[in-house]
């Protein structure tokens, strides 16, 4: 058992962990940590802390596969080895995933750090989220907002919105789920999701805001039973089929929205979308 534990430590101390081509090794280490954590492998606190530090490095990786592997691993590690820790240690642990640490003024790679940590924060187990639930939600809502300096950071906004839906799924919605998201906080989450539907950011890659809008549409289904009054809801349901929607091509998407334009409430928004699409970078969309 000591050899097994030491194997991962030895890898972390080798230079190729951070060298060019080290991504496959990082993914392998993440799987190693996830599997041992899921199996309840007995570990010293010092080893857990060292592994957690390594996973936080992986969360800031530019490789999405490394990030995804790290998210799964860190969730398993925390779920197994921090479940019975005192509140003080859990609060300190949450501070490691403080998204405010990844503001654009700090370092150039903080965009990727925010991308990975936003999803990791939303994926945390219930016992950790409820330690400081309002702060967690506030951070994710802030991360989902567009600012002048984070305009191009669509990936972090997308993950923040996904993180919000994960939090709602994990802790539940009060009062049906004691200790869950209260109605005031839920209204803040909905406001953030609605803002996400307005993200039409464009850069040299094209309509990067599309991934934010897609994330919003997926995320808003989670607290769906608690959605307040939606104008012309029955008319919308008669036009838009239940999820999953197949709107992967322009024709499928536009055929659907042209029907929605018949509804007075949504006509202006649909026309705005059409006008925006005429200025698209892709010929098929134009």
Secondary structure by P-SEA (a helix, b strand, c coil): cccccaaaaaaaaccccccccaaaaaaaaaaaaaaaaaacccccaaaaaaaaaaaaaaaacccaaaaaaaaaaaaaaaacccccccaaaaaaaaaaacccccccccccaaaaaaaaaaaaaaacccccccccaaaaaaaaaaaaccccccccaaaaaaaaaaaaaaaaaaccccccccccccaaaaaaaaaaaaaaaaccccccccccaaaaaaaaaaaaaccccccccccaaaaaaacccccccccccaaaaaaaaaaaccccccaaaaaaaaaaaaaccccccc
